[in-house]
Amino acid sequence: MDRNIKEAIDTVISKGATYADIRCSDKEITSLTQKNGKIEDITTGSSFAAGFRVLYKGSWGFVSTDDISGIAGIAETAFRIAKSIQDANKSKDVVLAETKTVEKNIDVRYKTDLKNMSIDDRIHFAREGYKGATEVSDKIKSVSLMYGDSCTRNVFASSEGTYITSNPQYFKYYVFSTARQGDRREESFDRYASFSGIDELIRRDPAKIGASASREAVKLLGAALPPSGKMPVILHPTIGGLFVHEAVGHASEADHAKKESIFNSKLGEKIGSENLNIVDDSCLKGKHGSYMYDDEGVRGKKTVIFRNGVLESYLHSRETAGLMGVGPTGNGRAQSPNFLPIVRMSNTYFDKGDMETDELFEGVKKGIYMKGFKGGEVNPVDGTFTFGVEQGYIIENGKKTKLVKDCAMSGLILDVLKKIDAVGKDLWLDGVGFCGKEGQAVPVSDGGPHFRVSELLVGGQR
């Protein structure tokens, strides 16, 4: 363990702190934007952040800094904050669930190391994406692209003896395409991101990402507006996964679930159909929400939230797990060392069923197939939701027919969970998202197979 970190932790423990930990992040960042083939902006830089957390009896103290020489000072300040709160409130609410002590150096060797890449190499990725996007059709009139990457050295250390270092290399790649035909204008996008290094982008191919965005934009030029009313709905993983994340995942986060969530006090109850199986798993290789250890030094794991319609588990930090008398699930996450860890999802998905995708459409006399998320809102207290959907197809007599766009779906979460009557076996989980909660954004993924809801209220967004 780094001597300065160890001394800072030992000092607050010697003064009576119950527990202490520190998270440090030393990061090198590159980003660029491109519009219509022209590089508009290139930025490089570096940043350091450290956050020190102290538990004194039942109260937390937390301080962060961007100065590595200030670790001893922030440790002392965090201790004073925790002690002041405890002296004022006499609180004994915080109990941390036990976890294994870990000493681990996660040193990944990357085939293509971002540290050895030039600015020209990064510009090449942008040019390839633009080329792929514009070659799709002469109806593509505008292409915007955003690229960013980072090389980071992370350190986590705790008073329990855990010491973890890691060296993730991250990239994000977004392409936005605009198609125009006469007076009609449509937009679409595609993107990819990973903490597994730039080889993931090379494998995915920037040109293919650009082409995918443009194909969808061109396709939407021929789309009509959707019908409205209650009808059977088949959800593509892009919208089904978002439903799982927004409508189910947030409500199962223990800090929500123990208070205002629709899942409050429902552990062990059957509140969905037999087809309802939902999982959160931070250990999936290469996914945007993956990590080996969370921001409390807890090993990430696969947590089954729903099994055959039964609410089996909440997602936990050490604090919520301690409060409820269960083990942590490795879901204590923070945006950066400047923030306290809170309960967050990782890769959350609807687990696969046993039906072929074509079978889901069979027997649907009139319904709608929905694909692509375009914003929305969820109220985890009363369980209502409304989602915008980019596109879909009318289903008539078991077949996809007319393409539609700007769809919307709304309803009650608990009602929908009971009406999931068929689930495909085509598990797809490739979402590249950032989930916001309490002022923090963390990377997540979501997805699943195609699945069918027997009845859902749908309509147009305008």
LOMI-359523 format. One record per residue (C-alpha): residue in one letter; x, y, z. Coordinates in steps of 0.1 Angstrom, whole numbers, plus 5000, padded with zeros to 4 digits. Example, Ala and Ser with C-alpha at 12.3 -4.5 7.8 and 13.67 -1.06 7.14 Angstrom:
<pts>
a512349555078s513749895071
</pts>
This chain:
<pts>
m500050005000d501250354992r502950505023n501050835022i497650655018k498450415046e499550685070a496350885063i494150585070d496050485101t495850835115v492050855114i491650505128s493950585157k491650885165g488650655168a487250625133t485250295128y486250265091a488050465064d488750435027i490250634999r489750624961c492250784937s492050834900d494950964878k493651004843e494851114808i492051224784t491751284747s488551394729l487651524694t484551634675q483951624638k481151764617n480751684580g484351564577k485851864594i487651824627e486152104649d487852044682i490651834698t491251834735t493951654756g494551684793s495051504826s493351504859f493751374894a491051314920a491051154954g488151104978f488551015015r485650865034v485550815072l482950645093y482950755129k480550545149g477350605129s478250905108w480150955075g482551235067f483751275031v486251515014s487751514979t490751684964d492551734931d495951764948i497751444955s499851614982g496651695001i495651335011a496651375048g494751705050i491551565035a491651255058e491851485088t488951705075a486851395067f487351265102r486351605118i483251615097a482151265107k482851335144s480951665143i477951495127q478051215152d478451445182a475451645170n473151365161k474351065181s473450855151k474250485149d472450415116v475350315095v476349945096l478649805069a478049455056e481149235058t483149185027k486448995019t489749185022v491449204988e494949284977k494949294939n496749464910i494549454879d497149524853v495649474818r498049444789y496349604758k497149484723t496849834711d497750064739l496150414739k499250554754n501150474721m498450624698s498950954681i496351224675d496451124638d495450774648r492350914666i491551134636h491650824614f488850674635a486750984629r487450984592e486550624589g483250684607y482450974584k483250774553g481050484564a478150724572t478250914539e478650624516v475250484526s473150724505d473151064489k470251144512i472651184541k473151554544s474951594577v477151374599s478451464634l480851254653m482251254689y485251054700g486851034734d489250814753s491050794786c493850604803t493450574841r495250444871n492850384899v493650304935f491250184963a492450134998s490550075031s491250045068e490249675065g493349605045t491849605010y494149754984i493149744947t494849904917s493649904881n494550054847p491350074826q491550214791y488250364779f486750494747k483450624735y482450674698y479150834687v477950904651f474851114644s473451114608t470851334593a468951234561r466851464540q464351404511g462351704499d461051874530r461451574552r464351544576e465151244599e467951174623s469450864639f472650764656d474750474666r477550444692y479950214710a482050244742s484050004764f486549994792s488349704775g490649924754i490650064718d490849714702e487049694709l486549994686i488849844659r486949524661r483549694658d484849914629p484150284630a482950274594k480250024603i479050234632g478750534609a476950324582s474450194608a473550544619s472950654583r470950354573e468450414602a468150784593v467450704556k464950434566l462950674587l462350894557g459650644547a458050594581a454450684590l453150784624p451850504646p448350404656s447250464692g445450254718k445949934738m447449644719p450049364720v453549494718i456849324710l459949504723h463349504707p466249474732t467049844727i463749944742g463049634763g466449684780l465650044787f462349944802v464249694825h466749964835e464450254841a461250084853v462649784872g466349844879h466050174897a463150044918s465249754929e468249964941a468149914978d468350284988h465150334968a463550004976k463750055014k461850385011e459650494983s459950224956i457050014943f459149714953n459249814989s458649525013k457949284983l461049064985g459948704980e456648804964k455548694930i454649024913g455348944876s454648664851e456548334850n458448474821l459948764842n463648704848i465849004853v469549014861d472249274870d475749154862s478949364864c481149074853l480149054817k483249094795g483549414775k480249564784h479949934793g478649874828s481249604837y483849624865m485749364886y485349554919d482949834928d483950164944e483850004979g486249734970v483549474968r483749204941g481149254914k478748974908k475648844890t472548934910v469248784900i466649054907f463548864894r463248484890n460048354874g458248664885v459448654921l461348954934e464448774947s466949044955y467649414957l470949574946h473149674975s476049884986r477849775019e475650025038t472249915025a473249555028g474349615064l471049785072m469049495058g471249225071v472249075038g475449045018p476649324995t476049274957g478949494945n476749784934g478350064954r479450304926a480550664922q480950884892s484550964903p486450994936n484851334940f481551164948l480350924975p479450564964i475750504962v473750204950r473850184912m473149924885s475849784862n474649564832t470949514838y469049284814f466049074808d467248714808k466548504777g463548274773d463047974750m461248114719e462448204685t461948574676d459548484648e457348284672l456748604693f454948754663e452848454656g449248494669v449448874671k446548974649k447149354653g449949504674i453249694672y456949614673m459049884689k462749964686g465150244698f464850464729k464050834725g463750954761g461050924787e460350924824v459650684853n458150744887p459450464910v457050574937d453750524919g455150294892t454050494862f456250534830t456250694796f458950614770g459550764736v460550514709e462350594677q460750354653g458650044650y456549824627i452849754626i452149384632e449249244612n448448874613g451848774627k453848984602k455749314603t454149554578k454249934578l457250124593v456350384619k458250644639d458050864669c456150614690a455350634727m454450364753s453150424788g451550234817l452050094852i455249904858l453549634880d450849584854v453349534825l455449294845k452349064848k451549094811i454948974797d453648654780a456448544757v460248584758g462748514730k466148344733d468148604713l469948764742w471449104731l473149334755d475149614739g473749924754v476050224759g474450434785f475150674814c472750654842g472050964863k471150954900e471651204928g473851424905q476151134895a476350964861v477950614858p478350394827v475750114823s474449864798d471049714794g469349474770g467949124768p466048924742h462849034723f459848994745r456149044742v453649224764s450049104758e448649464762l450249804764l449050164757v450950304727g450550604705g452450884687q454651134703r453151424683
</pts>
